[in-house]
Amino acid sequence: MDSREGIARADTARLVSRTVRLPDASLTGVLRTLGRPNAVWTAPDEPGVVGYGAAAQVTADGAERFGAVRERADDVLASPDRPADAPAVARPRFLGGFAFHDGHAGTGPWDGFPTAAFVLPHVQVVTGAGETWLTVNAHGENASESAVERTLRDVTERFAPDERAAASPPGVVATERTTSRAEWREQVRAATGRIRSGELEKVVLAQALDVTLAGAFSLPDAMARLGDTYPSCFRFALRPTNGAAFFGASPERLVTRDGDALRTGALAATVGRGGTPDEDQQLAADLRSSSKYRHEHEVVAERIRDQLADVATAVETGERRVRKLETVQHLFTPITASSDAHVLTLVEALHPTPAVGGLPPDAALRVIRETETFDRGWYAAPVGWFDRSGDGTFAVALRSALADETRVRPFAGAGIVADSDPDTEWDEVQLKYRPILDVFEDDGDDGTDARSGGGDA
Ligand SMILES: C=C(O[C@H]1C=CC=C(C(=O)O)[C@@H]1O)C(=O)O
């Protein structure tokens, strides 16, 4: 992808955008009807957005990537030729994400994933609340209203929503770990040692799996299954260069800016779900009362409030509660504020929170780099969308995986504090693979210990 070319022409380039209403369709219905997208986004309180092709793409490198994306996207969005009565929900949006580390290489499994990559789709379908809208965008010196209207007619003509249920999961034939249990024990012991010596307070360490599927990866099926099981999560899929897809169902909102209302929150500290309601309640009670879990959580909430200090006002912290998901429960503290900063400025201020990095941030990033033996790529980094006014939503890309043909690489991590036990953290990581593995396993038995947390690799 070469964004700069498009951006260099920004002075003379124009953005033409036209919208029509389509027959109502679910997000999966849209995916099945229009084929492999470049971007998919949906959130519990937002419509689904599906993007095909690129009216404009922006990429950026290094620590300055957040500001650079904003600047380049602002040029594209500056003065759209768009009818005044077009519905706000169907407005042009950039969708994409960032790498976790500044020095992301974009090689190996992450080939095709720059340090930052956002697309303003050529064809954008938005669906939710019983309405489906098609927007066609074109950007460049030669962007023409007639070409946009032609595409609008073409897509409308072939749009016959296919609402079939997901096919059975393809099944898993092999799973390989990036980190054995023995290596993990060593890594966690070394990290807790460094924490006790005062070098840092908390670090989030992660692992990955290499999963081989028995059949081809289907994005519509994956999104349908994640939607059924994780409706309260941020579900996304991104294919910046038409190759592998990075997808997931993250429970963690990094930030939403809507007008001057800002929403974020601390999500950290994890236990599993109980086999009975009593056991489940007991686990939740342990999560609430344990000083280890409270500490692990509170450093995240405190740091987020600090991170917001320069970019927001009226920061308010809600009540800490237990957030239950299919296989895990977390401590969650909602945080709201006021801000007129662009959502990318907020993303830059917040990434990485100590729910995925640690504290102090620089020491934690150093420990992550020195410890992890796989490439985080876009895992645990911001993914989401923004519009011309700087509104948008970003999630932290957790419970996520890279997928290409029959290969899938899920990622998962756990917050390590002074008294973390390597085996408990190992079990927690195995539970955090479940959202992705459940999409593919046909009988819950992939030959690994990812469900039970037991056994060695
Ligand atoms: C790093 C992950 O989860 C984070 C979010 C919630 C709870 C976490 C924990 O309890 O360690 C992690 O901080 C992951 O899912 O890969």
The ligand as an SDF file (V2000), in Angstrom:
LIG
                    3D

 16 16  0  0  0  0  0  0  0  0999 V2000
   -3.6220   -9.1630   27.6300 C   0  0  0  0  0  0  0  0  0  0  0  0
   -4.8640   -9.6540   27.6140 C   0  0  0  0  0  0  0  0  0  0  0  0
   -5.8480   -9.2460   28.4920 O   0  0  0  0  0  0  0  0  0  0  0  0
   -5.7240   -8.0390   29.2300 C   0  0  0  0  0  0  0  0  0  0  0  0
   -7.0940   -7.5260   29.4230 C   0  0  0  0  0  0  0  0  0  0  0  0
   -7.8880   -7.9520   30.4520 C   0  0  0  0  0  0  0  0  0  0  0  0
   -7.3120   -8.6990   31.5040 C   0  0  0  0  0  0  0  0  0  0  0  0
   -5.9880   -8.9230   31.5570 C   0  0  0  0  0  0  0  0  0  0  0  0
   -5.3760   -9.6950   32.6790 C   0  0  0  0  0  0  0  0  0  0  0  0
   -6.0980  -10.0400   33.6190 O   0  0  0  0  0  0  0  0  0  0  0  0
   -4.1810   -9.9900   32.6510 O   0  0  0  0  0  0  0  0  0  0  0  0
   -5.0410   -8.3550   30.5580 C   0  0  0  0  0  0  0  0  0  0  0  0
   -4.5210   -7.1780   31.1280 O   0  0  0  0  0  0  0  0  0  0  0  0
   -5.2940  -10.6270   26.5990 C   0  0  0  0  0  0  0  0  0  0  0  0
   -6.4730  -10.9530   26.5430 O   0  0  0  0  0  0  0  0  0  0  0  0
   -4.4460  -11.0620   25.7840 O   0  0  0  0  0  0  0  0  0  0  0  0
  1  2  2  0
  2  3  1  0
  2 14  1  0
  3  4  1  0
  4  5  1  0
  4 12  1  0
  5  6  2  0
  6  7  1  0
  7  8  2  0
  8  9  1  0
  8 12  1  0
  9 10  2  0
  9 11  1  0
 12 13  1  0
 14 15  2  0
 14 16  1  0
M  END
$$$$
